[in-house]
Amino acid sequence: MAAANPLRPGSHEFESLLAAVRARSASFGAERVRRAVLERLAVEKRDRVLELGFGSGRLLFAVAARATQGLVAGIEPEEYALRHASRRCERLVREGRVTLVRGTSRDLSAFGTGAFDKVYGVHVTAFWDDPLPHLREIRRVLRPGGRLLLGACVDEPGLALQRGLAATGFREIRTEGAGTMAWTAAR
């Protein structure tokens, strides 16, 4: 029998970690995160992009403003965040430019193999008890040569993530710090 994952949405551990991540995120500044993601991801108008853990949907909305002829999708474990982002992106969802799904990056079965040119997530790695299942799914939905960008607080473990990226077939793995954030990009 497999041990229960203490980081399941709704658990006390999950809620505590979520509160800590939100506090760190606020200290970094949403505008700085938005600029950093848009700069590093280099979203083009026809890109198909997936956000992991879209929260309020603000960043996803900004990415959709760049991918005007593409598709932006997001996956989020929290029902409250899903409802909030659905309202924020209502017009884009109606137009078929944005797709929002409840779930986690451990199971991206809602999306086909090679469905995305770019995948990104900010502070999502803090919720991964084991990065490998998440990275395998991300690798599956990312087209060959596609770009992955993960942002995290600099004191979150990065070595396990880099090893996991290499083990799941990612190459060109690069981590750089920016203030209190570290950004890991891979192809």
N, C-alpha and C positions, 0 to 999 in steps of 0.2 A: 504494500500500500504506500503510495507516494505521500510525502509530508505536505500539509496544506501550506500554501504560499501566504505568509503573513502580510504581503503587500497587495493583497487583492483589494480592489476598489471598495470603499465602505468600511474596511477594517480600521481599527484604532491606529495601527502602525502606518497604514497608508495615509490616513488623515493627518497624522503628526508629520510625516515626511512631506506631504502636500503643503502644509502650513509653512514648514521651513523653506521649501523651494519657493513658495510665493513671496516670502519675506526677502530671500536673497535676490530674487528676480526684481522686486521693487527697488532694492538698493542699487542694482545695476542700472535701472532705468529702461522702461519699455521702448522709448525712442531710440536709445543707443542699441538695443537688441535688434530693433527693426532695421536700422541702418546697417548694422553688422551683417545680418542675414541677407538682406538684399544685395549688399556689395559682394559678399563671398559666394552667394548662390548664382549671381548673374542671370536672373530669370529673363528669358526671352519671350516674345509674344506668343509663340506656338508651343511653348513648353508644357509638358504634363508633369505636375509637381504634387508631391504628397507631404503633408505636415503630420508629424507624429505628436500627439498630445496638443491639440490646437487651443485648448482652454477657452478664452473669451472669443477667439476668432479674429482678433485685431490683426495679428501678423498674417494669418491666412488671407484676410481681406486685402492687405497691402500686396501680397504676392499675386493675388488674382488681378489686381490693378495692372500688373506688368504682363501677366500671361493672358492677354486680352483675346487671343485666338486659340488658347490651349485649354487645359483643364486643371483645376486645383482641387485636390481631395484632401480630406483630413480624417484622422482617426483619434478618438478621445474616449477614455474609460468612464468619465464622469457625466452622468445624465444631466445635471444642472448646467455644466459647461456646454454640452451639446445643444440644449435648448437655447442658451444665451447666444451661442455662435450661429445657430439656425436663424434667430431673429436678425442678427447683425448682417448675415449674408443672404437674407431671404430672396432678394431680387436675383442674385447671382445663382442661387440654387434653382430658382424658377427658370432661369435662362439656360440651365444645363452647364454652366461654367464652373460651378462648385458642387462637390459631393461631400457630405458629412456622414460619418459612420461611427457608431459606438463600438469601442473595442480597444485593443492594445496592439502594439507592434509585435507581440508574440504570435498573433494570428492575423495575418493580412489576407486571408482567403477571400475577402470581399473584392480583392483586386487581382487581376490576371498577371501572369508571368511577363516581366518586361514592360509593364504598363506605364512606368514613369521614367522621365528623363532625369529628374532630381527628387531627392528625398531629404527632408530636414526635420530636426527636432531640437528644442531648447529645453534643457533640464529634464529630459525624459530618461536619460541613463541612470539617474538617481533612483528610479523606480524599478530597475531591472535587477532581479536577484541573481540572474545568470545572463550575461549579454548574448551568448551564442544563439539561443532560439530566436531572439529578436533580430540579430544581425543576419541570420540565415533567411528569415522572411523578408527583410529589407533587401538583401542581395537578390532574392527571387523576383521581387516586384520592380527592381531597378533594371533598366535596359543595360546591355553591355556598353561599357564606357560612360554610363550615367554617373552623376555626382551625388555623394552623400555628405551632409553637413550636420554635425552635432555640436551644440553649445552646452557648456556646463560650467558650474562654479569651479574655479581653479583648484580648490581643495578636495574635489571629488576624485576618486581613483581613476587614473587615465591609462595606466599600464595594462590592466585587464581589458579595457576597451580596445587598445591598439593590438594586443594579442588576438582578441576576438575578431577584429577586422581582418587581420592577416589570415587567420584560420578559416574564415568564411569566404576567402577569395578576393577581398578588396586589396587594391594596390594604390600606389601613390598616396600613402597615408601620411598626413601632415597635421601636427598640432601646433597652434600658436596661441599665445595669451593676448588678451586685450583688457587691461584693467583687472577686474575681478573675474572675468570670464575667460575660458579657454575654448577654442574652436578647433574641432577635428574634422578634416575634410578627407575624403577617400573616393576612389573610382573603382 
